[in-house]
Amino acid sequence: MKILSILALFITFQVSAYSQDGVVVHILPDKLVLSKSCVARADVQSKEFSIIYACKDSQNVMYFYNFRLNNVDLVADFKQNSTDVVVNESQFKSYTLYELTAKNSDNKPIKFVSYCTKDLCLDLVSDDEFEKSIQDSITSQLRG
């Protein structure tokens, strides 16, 4: 199943296309349109295969969409590497939604939102506070 999921992520990366509205990403079971400011990167050599889109919001704050396999317990990872971790877990349609806030080793706030199906996750992360409209855009597009 892991090989099939990696193939699905790789195909997602390959079939991403630009439209008038932005970058179209096909992620099972939904299609998302990301901002035109997003640039895709894939690291197939890393231990955890993922596809990352680096973007900037209207305030020039960098944020990232990370499409990855759902094979890592990120909550435990955050609790191990951060302080003051607050986790809100809920169901959103066919997704499990994790909203995490924490402080990194430099005591800077980290916001992390993850939409997960059984096999795949979309993580939205930034070292700074990204605009709420970015998360709202994802939420409005997810139908699954």
N, C-alpha and C positions, 0 to 999 in steps of 0.2 A: 504494500500500500504506500510505503514511503517513496518508492521510485515513481509511482503513478502521481503522487502529490507533487514531487519535484518536477516532473514533466508538465503538470498543470501550471505550476508557477512559471516555468520557462516559456511555455506557450503563451501565458498571459503577457510576459515581457515582450515576446516576439510579435504578438498581434496588437499591441498597444498602438494606437493611431492618434494623430492630431485631428481635431475637428475645430470648428469655429469657436466652440466654447472652451476648449482646452485639450488635455491629454485624455483619451478614452482608454480605460483599463478594464479588461474583462476578467473579473474575479468571480469564481463560482460561489454562489449562484447568481451574483449580480454584476452589473456593469457600472463603473463609476467614471465620472468626468472630473478630472483634477485640473487645477489651475494651469494656465499657460506658462506660469513661471517654473513649473516642475521639470526637473531633469532626471532621467532614469539612470540607475547604476545597478549592476548585478555583480555579485562576487560568488562565482561558482566554486572557488577554491576554499572558501571558508567552511568550517565545520558545520555551521548552520546555514543552509542555503536560503537566501532571501533576495528579494528585489526591492530596492530602495528608490523612492522618488524624493529628491531634495527640492524644496520649494521655499518661496518667500511670500509673506503676507503683505498687506498694503503698508505696514509700518516697517517693512524690510527685515522682519524677524524670520530667521530660518526655522523651518519645521520639516518633519520627514514622515512620509508614508512608508511603512515597512511591510511588505507582503511576504509572509513566511509560513513554514509548516507549523502546525500546532503541536509541537513536540517538546516545548520548553515551559517550565513553570515560572513565568515571569514574575509573578507575585513573590515567590520565594527568592528569586534572584534579586529583586528590588529590596526586599527586607534584609538580605545578606549584605548588599553593597550601599545601602542608603540609611538615612535616619528619618524619624518622624514620618513613616510610611502610613498613608491612609488609603484603603482600598474599598471601593464601592463596586459590588458585583450585582448585575441584574440581567434579565432576559430581554432582548430586543428582537422581536420576530424570531427567526431561526438562529440568531446570534447570541452568544454570551458576551455581554459588554462589561469590560473592566475599566474603571476609571481610577487611576492612581495619582496621588500627589506625594512627593517626597522631597528630601533635601539631599544633594550629592555631598561628596567629601569636602567640597569648598563651601558648604552650607548654602548653596544656591538652590532655589526651588526647581523641581522637575515636574512637568505634567505629562501624563502618559495615558492614552485611551486606546483600548484594544477591542476590536470586534472579531470574535472567533466563531468559526464553525467547528465541526468535529475534526476536520483535517487542516484547515487553513486559518490564518489570522491576518488581519490588517491592523497594524499598530500605527498610531498617530502620536508622535513624540516631538518635544522641543525642549531646549535648555532654558527657554524663556516662556512667557505666557503667550501662546498663539491666540489669534482672534477666535472667539466663540463661533463665528460664522463658518469657520472651516469644519468644525465638528458638526454643526448643524447641516452643512452641505452633504456630508457623508450620510448622516442619519436620514435625510430626506430622500436620498437616492437608493438606499437599501430596501429591497422589497422582500427578500428571502425570509 
